[in-house]
C-alpha cells in the first residue's frame, strides 16, 4: 500500500485568516510565507490536477466523510478492506508513517514533486517535521 501524505517545501505560502495569535502574540490576516517544510492534514479540498496525480499513485487516496465537521476530506484507505487510515494516526503519533524517529525510517519515505499548480483547503499542518531533510526526494515529478 502506498500511503499519501501531502507536504509543502520551505518557502510555501499559507493564508492566515483565523485571527489566532502567532508565537509572539501578533494576529495577522492574509498570506504568510513559511520558512520550513510542512505536512498537511485534514485536507478538505485539492486542486483537480493534483488529486488526479495522487490518485494515479494510490487509488486508495480519496474523499471520505468527516464525522467531526459533517464534511468530507481526502484520506488514505486500506486497499484490502477499504478502512479509512486517519490523518491523526499517520501524522500525529510518533514513529508512524509520516513522523519517523530515525534517519533509517525517514529514508523510507519518498517525496515526489507534483507538476501542477497546488491549492488546498486544510484543517491543519505540521511545520518543520522531524527528519524531513532525511526523506528521499524522487527526481521525476508525478504527472
PyMOL commands that set and color helices and strands:
alter all, ss='L'
color gray80, all
select helices_A, chain A and resi 48-57+87-92+103-107+132-134
alter helices_A, ss='H'
color red, helices_A
select strands_A, chain A and resi 6-8+13-16+30-33+38-46+61-65+72-77+84-85+110-114+120-127+136-142
alter strands_A, ss='S'
color yellow, strands_A
deselect
rebuild
show_as cartoon
